[in-house]
Amino acid sequence: MGTKGSATTNHTQPISARVDAKIYKKYFDLCDGRDCTVSELVASLLEKAIVEGIAESQVHEVEKSNAIERSKFSKIEMQRKLDAAKKQVSLFEAALANKS
C-alpha cells in the first residue's frame, strides 16, 4: 500500500509512465495531444463532462421549446379545422333552411 507521498508523486507522473500503451492512446487526445499528468487528465475529463452536460442541457431546452411551439401550432391547426367545420355546418344548416 502506498503512502500519501507516493500517491502525490503518482498524480504528477506523466500518464505514459503509468499505463499501458493501448490505454494511453485513449487518453492522449484528452490532454491536447501531449503526455499529461493524471491530475491534468482528471481536470480535462471534468471539463469535458461539464461542457457535455451544458450542451445536453441546452439541447433539452431547445427540444422543450420546440415541443411547446409544435403544441401551439397544433392548437392553431385544430382551431382552424374546428372553424372550418363550424362554417360547413352553418352552410349545411342554411342549405337545409332554404330547402324547406
C-alpha positions in Angstrom: 0.0 0.0 0.0 1.4 3.4 -1.0 1.9 6.3 1.3 0.4 9.8 0.9 3.7 10.9 -0.7 3.7 8.2 -3.3 0.1 9.0 -4.3 1.0 12.6 -4.9 4.0 11.5 -6.9 1.9 9.2 -9.0 -0.5 12.0 -9.9 2.3 14.2 -11.1 3.9 11.5 -13.3 3.1 11.5 -17.0 0.3 9.1 -17.9 2.7 7.3 -20.3 4.8 6.3 -17.4 1.8 4.8 -15.5 -0.4 3.0 -18.0 -0.2 0.5 -20.9 0.3 2.0 -24.4 -3.3 1.0 -25.5 -4.8 2.8 -22.6 -2.5 5.8 -23.1 -3.7 6.2 -26.7 -7.3 6.6 -25.5 -6.4 9.5 -23.2 -3.7 11.2 -25.3 -6.3 13.4 -27.1 -7.9 14.5 -23.8 -4.6 16.1 -23.0 -4.4 18.1 -26.3 -2.0 15.6 -27.8 0.6 15.7 -25.1 1.7 13.4 -22.3 -0.2 15.0 -19.3 -0.3 14.1 -15.7 -3.1 12.2 -14.0 -4.2 15.4 -12.4 -4.3 17.2 -15.7 -6.3 14.2 -17.2 -8.8 14.4 -14.4 -9.2 18.1 -15.0 -9.6 17.6 -18.7 -12.2 14.8 -18.1 -14.2 17.1 -15.7 -14.1 20.0 -18.1 -15.3 17.7 -20.9 -18.1 16.3 -18.7 -19.2 19.9 -17.7 -19.2 21.0 -21.4 -21.2 18.0 -22.4 -23.6 18.5 -19.5 -24.2 22.1 -20.5 -24.6 21.1 -24.2 -27.1 18.4 -23.2 -29.0 20.9 -21.1 -29.1 23.4 -23.9 -30.3 20.6 -26.3 -33.0 19.7 -23.8 -34.1 23.3 -23.6 -34.3 23.6 -27.4 -36.3 20.4 -27.6 -38.6 21.6 -24.9 -39.1 24.9 -26.7 -39.7 23.1 -30.0 -42.3 20.9 -28.3 -44.1 24.0 -27.0 -44.0 25.6 -30.4 -45.4 22.3 -32.0 -48.1 22.3 -29.4 -49.0 25.9 -30.2 -49.0 25.1 -33.9 -51.1 22.1 -33.3 -53.7 24.1 -31.3 -53.8 26.7 -34.1 -54.3 24.0 -36.7 -57.0 22.3 -34.6 -58.8 25.7 -34.2 -58.6 26.2 -37.9 -60.2 22.8 -38.6 -62.8 23.5 -36.0 -63.7 26.9 -37.5 -63.8 25.2 -41.0 -66.1 22.5 -39.6 -68.4 25.1 -38.0 -68.6 27.0 -41.3 -69.5 23.8 -43.1 -72.2 23.1 -40.5 -73.6 26.7 -40.9 -73.6 26.3 -44.7 -75.3 22.9 -44.4 -77.9 24.3 -42.0 -78.5 27.3 -44.3 -79.0 25.0 -47.2 -81.5 22.9 -45.3 -83.4 26.0 -44.2 -83.6 27.3 -47.8 -84.7 23.9 -49.0 -87.7 23.8 -46.7 
